[in-house]
Amino acid sequence: MAIYDQHMHTYFSPDASETFENYLKQASGSIVTTEHLDFKDCFMGGQDTLLDYEKYSKTIDELNKQYTNRIRKGIEIGYTKESHQQIQDYLEGKEFDVQLLSVHQNGEYDFLQPIVKEKNVQDVMNEYFPLLLEAVESFPTANVLSHFDYGIRLFEVTVEELQEHQSILKKVLQAVIDKHMAFELNTRSMYQYGNVDLYEQMISWYLELGGHSFSLGSDAHSIAYYGFHFDDAIALLEKHGVSTVTVFEQQKPTQVSLKQFKENE
């Protein structure tokens, strides 16, 4: 099994327009798309962002006949406490190869909306990190914790500022370990939003706690970001003595060698 981008979107997400076929042209092996699921989506004016699972599955089934079963199904769950039961009801009876768990909003606004920039960064962290912990502790079926820094992407947070929240962030990472989830290296967060130093700190804490499962995801909404800076993220993992990343099929994890990825570049 090969390493591949485990966080990306197609036209089945309302903020993307990319096609499966274009991603397949970029990849040599399997791909998985992780389409948005956000109830009362603040970024979409409070409307529910619901993946049309029937159409999504039918499209993938048809394409897999043409592309030798290279496409897997995924979903990015935007968690809020209020939508917990709605999320579980939606997922009932649906099959995904990987479920990403994210916190995008607090019920009033999405953390990438301009209003957030007007706030004090410490206040935002004091709000966002507990929401992240609640999501991981409360949600039973997710495989990957995505972009831990989503709530602070609009700020230039230093490692020292992040360390002030070490206690709760270690609780988040411990919950990831306890739930047998993978911790995502979101490469757009790292190399587009400039948060690579924050991720390196999280990697160190995660390893200290006994974590070992990492997922690579670009958060691509177009092929321009497919596999974005994966070589740099892999080099960072190797710097910390990590030799594998985790990929999921039918929600079952497989450890894939970083050495294998480099040899296949």
N, C-alpha and C positions, 0 to 999 in steps of 0.2 A: 504494500500500500504506500502511496506517495503523499507528501505534504501538499496541501492546497489551501487556498484562501477560504476561510471558514466564516467570513462575515461580509456579505455583499448583497446588493439589491437589484432587481429588475423592474420592469414596468408594472409588476404586481404590487409594488409599493408606490404610494402616491407622490413621493418625492424623488422618484427615479423614472427613467424612460429606457433604460438599457435592455437589450435582448439576451436571451440565453445563448443564441447562436454566436453573438459577438464575444461573450465570455468563453465559449468553447474554442473559439479561434485563438484565444490567448493562452489556453491551458493545454497541456499535453495529455492529461488524464482526466480524473473526475472533477466535477465542480459541484458546489452546493450554494443555493441562494437562500438567504435568511430574510424573508419578507416581514414587514412591520405588522404588529398587532398592538394597537393602543386604543383603549376605550376612553372616550371623552378627550380626544387628542387635542391638547392646547395649541399645538403647532398648526393644526388644521381647523382652528376656529371652534374647537369643542366637539367636533363630529367624531364618531367612532371610525378608527382606521382598522378595517377588518379585511384580512386576506380572503379572497374568494377561493376557498380551498378546493372546491369541485373543479373550477376552471383551471386552477393552478396544477392540480394533479393530472387532469386530462391533457394539458399542454405538455407537461413533463413526460407522461406516458407516450405521447405521440412522438416527441423529440427523441426519446430513448430508443425507439425503434430505428431511428435514423442514425443515432450517434452511439450505438452499442452500450446503452445503459450507463452513460457517463454522468447523468444529472441526478443529484440527490435533493431531497426536500428539507428545507429548514425554515425556522421562524424566529424572529426577534421579538420577544415578549417585553412590552413596555409596562412595567409593574407599577401599580399604585394599590394601596390598601383597599380603597373603595372598589377597585375593579377585580379584586382577587377571585371572587366567585364567578364573575363573568368570564374571566380568562379560563378558569377550569372548565366551565360549561362549554366554551368554544373549543377547547382542546379535546374534549371527550370524543373518543372514537376516531380521531384523526392521527395519521402516522407521519412523523417527521424523523429524519435522520439526526438532526441536531436542533436543540432548543437553546437559543441565547436568552439570557436574562439581563434586562437593562432597566435603568430608572431615567426617564426623560423629563419628567414633570413632577410638580407637587400638587396638582389639582387646580392651580390658579394660572400657572404659566409653565412653558417649557424652559429648561435651563439654558437654551441657546437663544431665547428671545431677548430683544434689546433691554427690557426692563431689568434683567439680571445684572447687566453691566453697571446699573445705577446703584447697586447694593455694595456693601462692604464684603470683601472676599471672605473674611473670617466668619461673618454671619451666614454667607452662602454655604461654606463648608460645614458649619455647625448644623445647618438644616439638611444638606444633601447627604452627608455620610451616614447619619442615622437612617435615612430613607433607604440607602443602599443596604445597610445591615438588615433592616426589616424585610427587604425583598428576598435576600438570600436565606434568611432564617425561616421565612414563611412559605416560600414557594417550593413545592416538592419535586418537580420533574425536570427542571432546567439542567442543562449540561455544562454551560459556559457562562461565567460572569463577564459581561462585556463592558468595555470602556469605563473603568472605575472612575475616570476623571471627567465624564461627560458634564457633570454639574459645574465644573470649574474651567471648562474650555475657554471661556471668554476672558479669563484672567491670566496674568503672568505669575503663576504661583511658584514660589521657590521651594526647594527641598526643605529648607528650614521651616517654612510655613507649613508644609505638609507634615513635618515631624511633630508639630504641635498637636496633631490629630492622630498620633501614633496609636494610642490606646484603642480607639474605635476602629481604625483601619486594620489593626491586627485582629480585632473581633470579626471583621468582615472576612479577612483571609482565613481565619480559623473556621468560620462557617462554610467557606468554599471547600476547605479540606474535609470537614465533617460531612458535607453533602456529596462528596466524591465528584465535585465539579472541576472544571479547568478554569484557570485564570487567563483571560485574554490579553495578549499584547496587541493593542489596537494601533496599527501602524500609522494611521492618519492622525490619531491623537499624539503619537510620539514624534512624527517627523513633519507633519503639516502644522499642527497646533503647538509644536515645540515643547512637548511634555516628556521627552525621553528621560530626563533626569528623574522625574517623578516616578516613571515606570521602573527605572533601575532601583530606586529605593523600595518600591513595592516588591520587586523580585527578591531583593535581599531579605525583607521581612517574611515573605512567603516561604522561602527556602529555610529560614531559621525556624519557622513553625513546623517544618516537615512537609510542606507542599512540594509537589513535583510535576503537576499536570498543567501544561501551558498550551494555549490555543493561539494560532496566528490568524488575525483578521484585519483586513484593510478598511472595512466599512465603506467599500466602494459602492458608488451609485452610478458609475460608468466605467468602461474598460480603462479609462485613463488612470484609475487608481487600483486596478486589479493587481494583487501581490505587491502593493506599494511598500518599498523599502524592506522587503522581507529579508534580503541579504544582511541588512544592518541589524534587524531585530534578532536574527539568528546569531550573528556575531556577538551581540549583547548577551544572549543566553549562554553561549559558549564561554564567554568571559567569566560567567558565574558558575561554570562547571556543569551546565545543563546540556544533555546530549540528545534529548528527544522532545518532540511536541506531540500533542494528542489530537487525533482526528476521530470523528464519530460516524458510525453507520448504524442505522436503526437504534440510535442512542447508546450504542455500545462503544466504549473507548478503545482505541488502538494507539500504542506508542510507536511513533515513526522517527527514525534516526535523522538527526540534522546532517550528519555526514552524507547520508544518502541523498538528501536534497542538494547539497553542494556539488556532489558528483554528477547529478543530473542537470545542473544548470547549463 
